[in-house]
Amino acid sequence: MATDRDKPARRAHHHSRRHQHRPPPDPPSRPAPAGLLQPLGLAWPFLVAGTVKTLYDLTLWRIFRRVQLPTRGPS
């Protein structure tokens, strides 16, 4: 008969044996779309920042394109 001191060891052995006989998980049937987009994952912030900066620059150009620069007088 097992004593109270042996119970934790028996439980640990029982649980480790139970987990050894689980079938492996099913493999995915197709690649995840996230895996295909992963190379762009780190580029998104730069693409967004570049787009915002381009829109900002074009807006400034449209606002100030008709402003005449001051001409220098005789020096």
N, C-alpha and C positions, 0 to 999 in steps of 0.2 A: 504494500500500500504506500502511496506517495504521501510525504509529509507536506505541511504548509510551506516549508522552505523550497520544495521542488516545484511548486505550482507555477511561479513565473517562468522557470526554464521550460516546463512542458508547454505553456501557452506560447512562448516564443517559437519553439520548435513546430508546434501545430500551425501557427500562422504562416511561418516561412514555407512550410510544405504546401499549404493551401494556395499560396500565391505562385508557386512554381508551376502549377498545372493549368494555369489560365491559357486559353488560346491567344495567339498573337492578334493584334488589332487588324482589321481589314485595310489593305492598302488603298489609297485614294484612286478613284477611277479616272480622274483627269487632273491636270495641274490646276492649282488654284489661281484665279485671276490676279491675286495679290502677288504671287510669285512672278508673274509676267511683268507687273508694274514695279517690281522692286528696284530695278536699275534706275528708274526715274524718282524713286522715293526721296533721295537726298537732293535731287535737282529741283524739286517743286518750289522751295522757298526762293531760289535764284530766278526761276522762270517768272514767278509772281512779282518779285521785286523788279525785274527787268521790264515787265509789262507796265507796272505802275510808273516807273521812271520814264518810260517812253511816252506814256499818256501825259504825264506832267510836263515833259519837255515840249511836246506838241501843243499843249494848251498854252504854255508861256509863249511859244513862237507865234501862235495865232493872235494872242493878245497884243504883243509888242511888234508885230511885223510891219505895221504902218507908222510906228514912231520914228521920227527923223532923229538921227544922231546930231548932236551939236557940232557945228564946224568950228575949226580953230581960226581965230583971227590972226592977223600978222603978228609974228613974235619978234 
